[in-house]
């Protein structure tokens, strides 16, 4: 039986907003690669959004509606980034004990 610590938290949620998990021993499998690619896309989008936020905050004439949209988009990007960090942190915790960096 697979324990919770052996499951990979995926970088997306189900239709009801609950987390999705992957149980596999194959880190190079199709679903693992799909999740890896999605994480890269999410982190790239967060980086671009951060650059946009810096520019908007520096501008004196940014409209309140634009700032609200920015806050909404930053919230989503932060949620995605935290999910990626949590997933990667759990996978670090599950490294074999003979791993040189453990």
C-alpha positions in Angstrom: 0.0 0.0 0.0 1.2 3.5 -0.9 1.6 5.9 2.1 0.7 9.6 1.8 4.5 10.4 1.9 5.0 8.3 -1.2 2.5 10.3 -3.3 3.5 13.2 -5.5 1.4 16.3 -5.1 0.6 17.3 -8.7 0.7 21.0 -9.8 -3.0 21.1 -10.4 -6.2 20.5 -8.5 -9.2 18.4 -9.3 -12.5 19.9 -10.5 -13.6 20.3 -6.9 -10.4 22.2 -6.0 -9.0 19.3 -4.0 -5.3 18.3 -4.5 -4.4 15.6 -7.0 -1.7 13.1 -6.2 0.3 10.6 -8.3 1.5 7.2 -7.1 4.4 5.9 -9.3 7.9 4.6 -9.0 8.7 5.9 -12.5 9.9 9.5 -12.2 10.3 9.5 -16.0 6.8 8.3 -16.7 4.3 10.2 -18.8 2.4 11.7 -15.8 5.6 12.6 -14.0 6.9 14.4 -17.1 3.6 16.2 -17.6 3.7 17.4 -14.0 7.3 18.5 -14.3 6.5 20.5 -17.5 3.4 22.0 -15.8 5.6 23.1 -12.8 8.0 24.8 -15.2 5.2 26.6 -16.9 3.7 27.7 -13.6 7.0 29.0 -12.3 7.7 30.8 -15.6 4.3 32.5 -15.4 5.0 33.5 -11.8 8.3 35.0 -12.8 6.7 37.0 -15.7 3.9 38.2 -13.4 6.4 39.3 -10.8 8.2 41.4 -13.4 4.8 42.9 -14.4 4.0 43.6 -10.7 7.3 45.5 -10.2 6.6 47.7 -13.3 3.0 48.4 -12.2 4.0 49.2 -8.7 6.6 51.6 -9.9 4.1 53.4 -12.2 2.3 56.3 -10.6 -0.7 56.1 -12.8 -1.8 52.4 -12.3 -5.6 52.2 -12.1 -7.2 50.6 -9.0 -8.9 48.0 -11.2 -5.5 47.0 -12.7 -4.1 46.7 -9.2 -6.9 44.4 -8.2 -6.4 42.2 -11.2 -2.7 42.1 -10.4 -3.4 41.1 -6.9 -5.7 38.3 -8.1 -3.1 37.1 -10.6 -0.4 37.2 -8.0 -2.5 35.2 -5.6 -3.0 32.5 -8.1 0.7 32.4 -9.0 1.6 32.3 -5.3 -0.8 29.4 -4.8 0.8 27.5 -7.7 4.3 28.2 -6.6 3.6 27.0 -3.1 2.1 23.8 -4.5 5.3 23.3 -6.5 7.5 23.9 -3.5 5.4 21.6 -1.3 5.6 18.8 -3.9 9.3 19.2 -4.4 9.9 19.4 -0.7 8.0 16.1 -0.1 10.0 14.4 -2.8 13.2 15.6 -1.2 12.0 14.1 2.1 11.6 10.7 0.3 15.1 10.5 -1.0 16.9 7.2 -0.3 18.8 7.3 3.0 22.1 6.6 1.2 21.7 9.9 -0.9 24.9 11.9 -0.6 23.0 15.2 0.3 20.8 13.8 3.0 
